[in-house]
Amino acid sequence: MSYNNDMKKDPINQKFGNRLRILREEAGFNQYDFAFECQISEAYYGRIERGEHSITIVTAFKISKTLGVPIVELFKEIDK
């Protein structure tokens, strides 16, 4: 099933994407450079930040490693 922009985005994915955007911007990366450093596609990373896609543990690890933070830091306060 492909993603349709008319479908409702999952609130947890949206909160997680917002959290990643904040952490990425605080680290001084634009989306393109950050995705490159994480070794994931820019399009895929963009979908994650927009809350259109859930990530895998492997991708979360790549993101946390690139940010230089523990993986749990990615998930802080997304359940509020």
Sequence and secondary structure as in RCSB ss.txt:
>XXXX:A:sequence
MSYNNDMKKDPINQKFGNRLRILREEAGFNQYDFAFECQISEAYYGRIERGEHSITIVTAFKISKTLGVPIVELF
KEIDK
>XXXX:A:secstr
    TTS   HHHHHHHHHHHHHHHHTT  HHHHHHHHTS HHHHHHHHTT     HHHHHHHHHHHTS GGGGG
TTTT 
